[in-house]
Amino acid sequence: MRRLQSLTRLLVASVLVSCGAPEGDERALQPAWQRAGIDELINVTLNKPATASSTQGSFLPEYAVDGNITGDDSRWCPGIYNQTRLLDIDLQGTFDLVRMELYTGFRDTRPIQSYELFYDDGTGWKPLPGASQTGNTSIAVSTTFPQPVTATKVRLSCRDPLADNCRVKELWVFGTPHSTQVNIPPVASAGPDRSLTLPATSVTLAGGATDADGTVTSLNWTQVSGPSATLSGTTTANLSVAGLSAGVFVFRLTATDDDGATASDEVSVTVTAAPDVLTNVALHKPASAGTVNGSFAASNAVDDNLTTRWESGYHFQTHNYLDVDLQGAFEVRSAELHLSTSATASYAMPAFELQAWDGGCWKTIPGTVVEGNPLSTTLKTVTFTAPVVTTQVRVVCKDKPYCRLRELKLMGKPAAAPTGATTCAAGQQTVVRNVRYDYALFLPEQYNNDRTTRWPLIIAMHGLGGATLTVDRTAVLSNPEGLAKQFSSASFRAAMKAIVISPTQRLPFTNEGTGWFAAPAVLALLEDAKKDYRVDTDRIYITGLSGGGNMSLELGMYNTNRVAAIVPIAFTSTPQNDANVCNLKPLPIWAFHGGQDTPGRATNLKTHLDTKCGPGESKMRVTIYPNGGHNGATWDTAYATLELYDWLLQQRISDRL
């Protein structure tokens, strides 16, 4: 008891010394052991051994405990796109920890927004009470723990998005050497598990606690999981819970004894839903489509009017689509599709399927693939193999030239929004059918790790005689032309940190077509990609070889504000003859050309931009391969250069607009 009273006095003194110092003021956050009247507290992490799960360059973990909070070079950085970012500090002894001071960021900006602190008392890592934050905006944070904890190690875990670097200047933890006195922790009981059925929405939980060698000084109830609920009596033995909905709720009772030790017990409350009431969750929701024929708008398909319809524009490609934004998460179980121009007109879609948004891509809903539907069957009902929880539903029409849908009804009910990892095909190239161009798709290996990180996008086009996909559109060619070829390498796939779309400009089943890409179709494909994947719209890049290189230059000239950089390879056009060529001057460009190819095309363009388009040098750079011709010796070599992507992914539209 004497040790606890001493620590309590230290806690009170520490809090009083901190009063009046605004959070984020680094001058006010000096180590507690340097402050008058708190001589017993010491910084137990200072110059202690530090290790990390990952480290960027020379920003070593030991810099986070060297006592230097002023030098920006003295900090630990784990690097970006690392899923695990842990900093461990061995205290080289056992200490009772009282408070912490955390200094993060770069100079006066970029604080760590979300972090967790853990401690190890020799039995494994545990959360350090009161030492974690979400939504932090300060580069300097001072936290006094609700009660002392005994530890031999501490750990900082950064929870910021993967694209953010977690910069830690200093992590100071203050405490006192641990006494050898052994305390028996209390025993908590949250009571038996409970269950109820809606419309009942409240319950009272009876808990309690005992302490074998002292007294229980406090009780605290918290909700661990489940939908939101209203709690009252959280510091008493009996917890009142109201506002329950269908689901499983878990509540935790934590007891603290007079020596600061804690113990917890959990109880679950299972609430059974009322009988399902399914409604048309698509009714009057926002709808959009790949193409629209005149006044036959996408919204007509969800207006509850069978005399109106969505009709696609005339198109030689299949896989037109209609999207419905449900404006929230719903559990959808079935769909009713009214096809054709009327109930009796034989213009129904023969082949279609429904897809659900997975948080990072569209996934086919099991049980919704329809093939060989008769043209006269204008009403089609599909029941899903299993309910799907989603926020958006897409109807994919596999016909050409027209797709017609008078009404789409989706029967479902509200649901909790999906969380956790997504299930998109990442780390490999897959085939995607699209109304503009079918394409090979690559998603980075880490794409599924969370639902918030947005990724750069590269659209890569082949040349006049090239292709990316097989004739039947079932696979990527074994030797595709262009950037798609590089993904046969496992090391290249692991290194690529961008979404890559490699369209093929060939008609399916015949492999016809000239191979010339059309700017409106490529731009429409870009807009499709923004809806189909988590794209960082500030980092969009266009590249191509030969005729595809020509198209990258054309898009750069006429759509400069929509792309961050372009990479034309072995291009054959003469863009300096275009009246808009000077639009390319501020655009980051890295051109590649073969010394055995028609000479001067890339260097002539750079010279024109440097000398004929106003003062200053352009942002264009040129690499010439002396032994390269108008062939793979030029473009395969260029696309295999990892330095290209290091440069490319640093370019942002916002840096110049």
N, C-alpha and C positions, 0 to 999 in steps of 0.2 A: 504493500500500500504506500510506503514511503516513496518508492521509485515512481509510482503513478502520480503522486502529488507533485513531485519535482517536475515531471514532464508537463503536468497541467500548468504549473506556473510558467514554464518556458513557452508553452503554446499561447497563453494570455499575453506574455511579454512580447512575443513575436507579432501577434495581431496588433497590439497597441503601437508598436514601432512602425508598422506598415500604414497606419491610419493617416489619411491626408495625402498619400502619394498616389496620384492617378495611375491606373493600370496602363502599362506601356511606357512609363517614364523610366528609362534605364538608369538614370542617376539615382532614383529613389530605390532601386532594387539592388542595393549592395548586399554582399553576403552577410547573413545574420551574425556570423562570428566576428564581423568587423564593426558591429553596432554596439553602442554603449549599453551596458546593462544586460547583455545576453552572452556572456563569456562562455557559458557551458555548451552552447550549440556550435558544432563544427561542420564544415562542408565535407561530407564523407566521400564525395565523388572526385574531389580535386586530385588530379594527377594519378588516378587509379587506372588499372588496365582496362582498356576499352576495345571492344570488337564489334564488327558490323556484318550484317548479312550480305551487303554489297557496298562498294566504294567507287566513287567517280574520281579517277585520276589521282591527284595529290591531296584531295580533301579527305584526310584520314580520320578514323573514329577517335583517335586520341586527342585531336584538336578540340573535341567537344568537352573535354575536361581539363584543359591546360590553364584555365583561369583567364584567358584572353577574350574579352567581349568586344574589343574595338577593331581588331584586324580582320578584314573580310577574307584573308587567306587562311585564317585560323578557324576553320569550321569543317564539319563532316557533311559530305553530300553523298547520297546513295546512287545518284543517277536516275534518269527517267525510265519509264516502262518496266520497272522492277516491281513485281507483284508483292514481294516481301521486303520491307524496309525496316530492319530492326537495329537498334544500337544497344549493346549490352555492356554494363559496367560492373566489374568485380570489385566489391568494397574491401576485399582482403580483411575481413573481420565481420563481426555481427554487431549491428547498430539498430537503435530504435529511431526510426525516421519520423520527422515532425513536419517538414515543409520542403518545398522545392522552388527553384527559380529557373525558368526556361527561356533562353534567348535564341530566336530563330530568324530566318530571312536573309536577305542580301541588302546590306546597308540599312536603310530604313523601310524597306518594302518586302513583300513576299513572305509574310509569316506563314508558318504551318497552320492550316485551318483546322485540321482534325487529327488528333493524336490520342494514344492511350499509354498510360504508365503502368508497369507491372513490377512486382517484387518477388524475390525467391527467398524463403526462409529455410531452405534445405529440403523442402518437400515438393518443389515444383513452382511454376510461375502462377501468380494470382494477380487480379486487377488491384491496383493501389487505390483505395477509396478516395473519391473526390479529386483525382489527379488527371482525369481525362477531359477532353473538350471536343466539341464540334462547333463549327462556325466561329472559330477564334479569328480575331482581326488584329491582334497586338503582336509586335515582335518581341515583347518582354512580358512574361506572365509570372506572377507570384501566387502560389497556392499553399495554404495551410491545410493539412490533412484533417479530416473529422476526428481521427484518433491516431495515436502513434502506431506504427507497424514495425515488426522486427524482421530484419532482412540481412542477407549476405550479398545480394546482387540486386540491381535495378535494370529495367529494360524500357526503352522508348520505342513505340511502334507508330510509324507514320501512316495515316489512313487517307491522305490526300489522293486525288485522282492520279492514275498511273502516269499521265503526261506531265505531272508536276514534279519538280525536284525538291526534296525535303532538306532544307539547309538548317543545320543546328550549329550555332556558334558556341553555346555552353549549356550544359545541363548540370545544375547544382542542386544537391539534395542535402539537407541539414538534419542533424540528429545528435545523439549521444551514444557512447558505447553501451551495449546491452548488458544488463545485470544477469548474473547466473541463476537468479531466482526463477523457478519453473512454476508457471501458472496453469491450472486446469481450466480449459475453455468451458463456456456454458453449453448447455444442450437446449436446442430450440425445437419446438414442435408446431407445425402449421396446421395440424389437424388432418382428418381424412379427406380424400378427394371427393368432390361434389359433382352433381349433374342436375340439369333442369332443362325444360323444354319451353321454347317460346310459345305464348307471349310473355311468360315470366322473365323478367329482366334484372332481378336483384337477388343477392344472397349475402348472408353474414357468415364469416369464417371465424372459428374460435381457435386461437392459438395460445401458446404460453412458452415459458422457458425456466430452467433451473440452473444453479451454479453450485458445484460441489464444494468449492473452497472460498466462496465469497458470496456476492449478491449480484443480481442482474440489475444493471443501472438503466438500461434503455431497450426498447423494442421498436422495430421499424419495418413496416410492410412496404414492398414495392411490387410493381407488375413486371414480370420477366418477359412474357410474350403474349400474343393474341391480339385481337382488335382492341381499340381504345375503350376504356371503361372509366367510370367515376369512382374514386376511392375516398373514404372518410374513416377517421379513426386509425390512421396509419401508424401512430405511436402508442397504440394500446394493444391489448391482447386480442380484442375482437375487431376484425376489419369488416366494414360495410362496403359492398360493391354494388353499384347501380349502372344502368345504361348498357347492360350486356346485350350482345348480338350473337348470332350463330357462330360457333367456333370453339376452339379450345384455349382457355385462359390459364396462365401459370402465374401464381403469386408467391413471393418469397418473404418469409419472416426472418429477420436478422436480430439476434440478441447480442448485447454487449455487456461484459461483466465489469466489476470494479477495478480490474487490472488492464482494461482496454482490449481484452481478447473478444473475438466475435465467433458466432456460429449461426448457420442458416438452415432452414428447412423449407421445402416448396410444397405447394398444394395445387392441384389442377381443378378447374371448373369447366366441365364440358357442357356447352349449350347446344341443344339440338334445334335445328332450324324448323320453322313452321313449314307446312306443306308448300312445295314449290309453286310459285305463280310466275309463269313464263309470259313475256310480252315481246312484241316486235321491237327489238332494241335498235334497229336500223331506221325506224320511222323518223323522217324529217332531220336526219343527221347529215352533216356535211359530206358531200360526195364529189369525187373528181375522177377523171378518166385519162387513159393514154391518148386517145383522140376522140373528137366529137364531130358528128356530121350536122352542120348547120345549127338549127335551134333544138336539136334533140339532146339536151344537156344531161349531164350525169345526175343532177339533182332530180330529174324526172323518175329515176329508178327507185326513189325512196319517198315519194310524195303521196303514197296511198291512192294513186289515181291510175287505173288500168288503161285509160285512154291516152296517156302520155308515155314516153319511153326515152331511154338512152339509146343512141345509135352511134357506133363508131364511125370515124371517117373512113373513106375508101383507102385500102392499104394492101400492098402485095405481101406484107409480112404477117405472120400469125402472132398470137399471144398479146392481143390488145387486152386492156384491163380496165376495171372499174373499182375504185377504192371507196370504202365507207369508214369515216372516222366516228367511232362510237362515243367519243367524248367521255371516256372513262372506261374502267375495266368491267367486263361482263363475262359471265359463263354462258357460252353459246352452245346450243345442243342440236339445232337443225336449221335448215334453210328452205325457203319456198321461192322458186324463181318462175316468174311469168315471162315467157319468151315471145319472140316474134313481134309483128306489128299489131296483131289482134289475137283473140283466143282461137280464131278459125283459120288464120293465114299460115301457110306452110313455109315460114321463114325462121323456124326455131334453130338455135345453135346446136349442131350435132356433137360438139366436143367442148368441154369446159371443166374447170375445177375451182374450188374455193381454197383460199389461203388465209392464214392468220399471221399478224405481225408478232414476231417473237422477241421484240426488243432490240434486234439488230439485223433482222432479215425476215423475209416472208417464208413461211413453212406451209406445205400442203396439208390441209385438214383431212385426216383419215376418214374415208367413207364418202368423200365428195367428188372423186374423179369420175366424170361421165364421158363415155365414148359411145359413138353410134346412136345418139339420140335421134329419133325420127324427126324430120322437118315439120311434121304435123303435130308433134307433142309439144304443146306450148306451155304446159304447166308441169314443172318438175320439182318434186320434194325430195330432199336428201337429208337423212338422219346421220349425224356424225357417229363414228365408231365409239368415240368417247367425248365427253364435253370438253370444250376448249375455252380457256380463260385468255382473253386478249383485249386490246384496245382498238384494233382496226381489222377489217375483213376485206379481202380482195376477191373479185370474180375475175378469173383469167379465161378469156375466150380464145380457143385454139383454131378458130376459123378465119377465113378471109373471103371476100374483101370486107364484109360488114358483120358486126355483132349487134344484136338487138335485145334489150332487156327492159320490159315494161315495169316490172316491180321486183324488188328483192326484199324479202322478209326474213329476218334473222331472229329466231326464237331463243330467248335467254333471260338471264336475271343478273342483277348487280353482283359483283364479286370483288375480293381484295385484289389490288394490282399485283401483277407478277413481280417477284424479286429474285435475286440470285443470278447465277450465270445463265447466259443464253446458250443456244444449241446450234448455232450456225456452223457451216462447214468451213473451219478455219485452218490455216497452215497448209493449204493445198489448193490447186486449181480445179474449179468445177465449171460445168456448162450452165449458162443461164439463157433462157429464151426471152427475147424482147421484141417489142413491136418496131423498134428502130433497127437495131442490129443485134443478132445473137452474139454472145461473147463468152470468153473465158474469164472467170472471176477468181481473184485471190484475196482472201482476208487474212490479216496478220495472225500469227499463232496466239497472241494474247487478246484477240478481239472479243472472245466470249467471257473474259474475266469479270466484267462489270457491264452495267447497262447505261453508263453515263459518258464514258470516254469516247470522244469523236476522233476519227483518224483521217490523215491526209488521203487524197484521191489522185491516182494517176490514170489517165486514159491514154492507152498506147495503141497506135494504128499501124497496120502492116502496109506494104507497098502495093503497087498496081498488080503484080502477079502473085501476091502472097495470100495466105489464109491463116486462120487460127484454129477453126473447128473442122471436124470431119463433115462429110457431105450430109449425113443424116442428123447432124447436130446432137449426137449422143456422147461425144467425147472430144477432148482437146487433141489436136493432131500430135503424133509422136514427135514431129519436128516442126513446130509452128514457127512462123516468121515473126521476128521482132522480140519484144520484151518477154512475151509469153514463153519463149524458149528457155529462158534462164531458170524457170521454176522447176526444171528437172533436177536441179542441184539442191540438196537438202540444206547446205550451208547458206545458199542464197535465200531460200525460203525463210530460214531462221533469222536472217539479217534484215529482211524487208519489213519495215514498220509503216506500211501504207496499204490502203485498198488499191488493187490494180485491176482495171477493166481493159481487156484486150478484145475489141470487137472484130468480127469477121465480115467483110463486105462481099459476101457471096450468097446467091439464092440457095435456100435449102433444097436438097434432093436432086439438084442439077449442077450445083457449083458454078452457075452462070453469074454474070455480072462483070463489070470492068475492073472492080477493085477500087474505084475512086469513091472516097467518102464525101458526103454532102454536109456542109456546115450546119444547116438547120437540123438535120437528123442527129449529128454529133452533139449539138447543144441540147436537143430534146433528151438524148441518152444521158447527158450530164444531169439534167433535172430529174430524170427517173432515178438515177443513182442517189440523189439527195433524199428521195422518198424511200428508197429500198435499203439503205445502209446508214450507219452512223457516220456521216461525212463531216469533217471539219471544213466548212465552207470558206475559211480563210486560207486554206492550203490545197488548192486544186491545180493540177499540172497536166499539160498536154504534151505528148511526144509522138513521134512517128518517123518512119523511114521512107525514103524515096517519095512516092505520092502521099504517104501518110505524113511525112515531114512537111510537104507543101501545105497540107491541111492544117498542121500545127501553126505554121506561120500565118495562114489566112485567119485562123481563129484569134491569134495574138493581135493581128492588126485591127480586126473589126470587133473584138470582144475583150479588149485589154483589161477592163475592170472585172472580168469574171474568172480570170486565171492568174495564179501567182507567178508562174514561170513556164517556159516551153523549152523542149529539147528536140530541135529538128536534126535529123540524121540523114546524110546523103540526099538532101533535097534537090529537086530538079527544076524548080521554078526560079523566076527572077523577080523577087518581091520589090526590089528597088524601082521597078517600073510602075508600081502601084502608087496611086496618089496618097494612100493612107500609110505608106511604109514608115513614116516617122513616128507613128503610134507605137512602134516597136522599141524606140530608143530607151524609155524608162523601164521596159519590161526585162527582168532577168532572163537571159537566153544563154544556153550552152549548146553550141552547134558542133557536130562531128562530121568529118568529111574524109574521104579516102584520097591519098595522093595520086592514085592511079585512076580516079574518077574524073569526070569533067572538072578541070581545075578552076579554082578561084571563086566558086559560088558562095561559100561561107565567108571567106575573107573579103570578097567584094561587098557583101551585105554589111559586114561590120564596118568597113571603111566608109560606106555610104552613111550609115547611122552616125558614125563619129564625126564626119565632116560636113554632111549635107542637111542635118536635122537640128540645127541650133548649136549653141556653145556646149562644151563639155563632152566627155567620153560617154558612150552608151554603156549599158549594163550587159552587153553581149560579150561572150568569150568563145573562142574557137579552138578546137583540137583537130589536128590533121594527122592521120595515120599514113605514113609514107608508103607502106606496102599495101594499103587497103584500096580496093576498087569499089564499084557499085555492087557490093555483095556483102555476105556475112562477115568477111574480114574487117569490114568497117562497122556495121551495126551490131554484130554479135560482140565484138570487142568493146564497143561503147557501152552496151547494156550490161556487160559483165563487170564494169568498173564501179566498185562500191563507193568510191569517192564521189561519183556523180550523185548518188542518193543522199550522201551526207550533205552535199551542197543544196540539192533540190529541196529537201524537206525543211530547210531553214527559211525558205522564201515564203513570204506571206503577202496576200493582197493588201492588208491593212498597213504594211510598211511603206507603201507608196501612194495610197489613196487618202 
